[in-house]
Amino acid sequence: MIHNPEVGSSSLPRATEAIGNDGLFRSLAGMKSLLPALSVLLVACTGPTRPDEEAIRAVMADQEAAWDSGDIPGFMEGYSQDICFVGERGRTCGKAEVTANYLKSYPDKSAMGDLTFSIHEVVPAGASNAWVSGTWLLYRTADTLGGSFSLLWQKEEQGWRILRDHTN
């Protein structure tokens, strides 16, 4: 219940009586003019759509293909300039720095092996962000490595890019 000092109580019927039918209808009519703005706001808050999810999955497929062909710069195209990578060795920020780490850790195609991503979910996180989680496997001649990832994606001018990468 609401308290309305004009009627002296917290009774909803008495509070609406204080407004009167004319005032209530005027209030509703005034709210009607807000509907277009509210509609735009609701659409803006819904977050990534199915085509956005498909675009994110396509970027990850392109990353797999670039990795498998030994192309670290091509793999890095999926990252934002403002990427921060968090892994077992700590946190590295900036696309150039993250690229340098990949080049050092994977100096040639045999070290890179064959990469496979399994995406578990794509979760909207606002109008231009999404969280993606999943697992990765790296098949190499000498061994197989694997782990999980959580990626914060951002929709940029050039498309969806990874802004934060937490991989272990």
N, C-alpha and C positions, 0 to 999 in steps of 0.2 A: 504494500500500500504506500501511497505517497502522502506527504503532509502538505496541506495547503492552508496557509494562515488565513486566507479569506473565508474559509468555511470552518476553521477551527478544529479540524480533525485530520486523521490519516485515512479517511474513508475514500476509496476510489469513486464511488457513485457521487458523493458530495463534491469531490474535487472536479469531476467532469461537469456537474451542475453549475459550478462557479464559472467555468469557461463558457457555458451555454452552447447551444447547437450552432448558432451563427458563428461564434468564435472558433468552434471545432472545425466547421466546414471551411472557414477562411484559412485555418492552419493547414488543413489537408490540401486545399487548392494551392497554397504557397509551396508546399512540399512537392507538388506535381511538377513545378518548374525545375526542381532539382533532379528529376529522374534522368535526363540525358547525362548530366555530370556524374551521377552515381553509377550509371551504366558504364561509362568510360573508366571510372575508377575500378569497378569490379573486373572488367576485362583486363586492365593493366595489372591487377593483383593476382591474376590466375596463374601466371608463370608460364614456363615453356610448354609448348603444345606438342602434339604427336610429330609434326614436321621438324620441330626443334630437336626432339629426341632422336629422330632418324638422322638429322644432321650431325649430332654429337656422335652417334654410332658410326657414321660414315668417316668422320675425322679419325676415330680410333682404328677403323679398318685401314685407312690410309697410313696411319702410324705403323701398324703391323707390317704392311707391305713395304714401307720404307726401311724399317728395321731389318726385315728379312733379306732385303737387297743390299744391306750394309751402308745405308744412307742415313747417318745420324742427322745431318742438317734437314733432310726431308722429314724425319721423325719429329724434329723440333718444331716444324711448322704448326703442329697441334697445340703449341704452348703460347701463352700470352707473353708479351715483353716483360710483364711484371710478375712472372712465375716465381713462386717460392716452392722449392722441393724439400720435403722432410723425409729423411730415410734413416737407416741405421747409423750412418756417419754424421748425422746432424742436419742442419738447415742451410740451404743454399738459395739465395734469391738473385733474380736477374737472369734473363734468357742466355746471355753470353756466358755467365758463370755456370749455369746448369749444363749448357752445351759442352763447355770445357770438361766438366766432370764426366759426362758420358763418353767423350772422346778419349779421356785418360783411362776410364774403366773398361772400355770396349774399343781397343785400338785397331781391330780388323774384323772382317766378316766372320771368321771362325770363332772369335770371342763373342760375337753378337748372337750367333746361332739362329734359331727359328722361334719367334715370339708369338704367343697366343694369348689374347685377352678373353676373359669370360665376364661379361657385364651382368651383375646381379640386379641392379636397379638404377633407374634415373629418376631422381626426386626433384621436382621444382623447388626453387629457393628464391622466389621473387620473380619479377617480370623478365630479368635478363641474366639469371643465374640458375644453375642446377648442380645438384650433388650426384655423382656417379660412383658406385662402389662395385667392386668385383675382385677377380683374381687374375694372376698372370702366370704363365709357364714359359720358361726359356729352355728349349731343347738344344743341347750342344753335343758334339761328338764325345767329349769327355764326361759330361754330367748333364743333369737337368736341375734347374733352379726354379723356384716358384715362391709366390707370396700373395699378398692382397694389396689393394689400393683403395683410396678414397680421394676423389678428384672434385674440386670446386671449379665449375665451368662458368665462363662469362661470355655473353653474346657481345662481340665487338664488331666494328665496321667490316672487317674481313671475314666474319663468321664466328662460330663458337670456338673458344680457345680455353685451355686449362690455365687457371689462375693459381690454384694451389694443388699440389700433388703430394699426398702422404702415402708412400709406398714402403712396404716391408716384405 
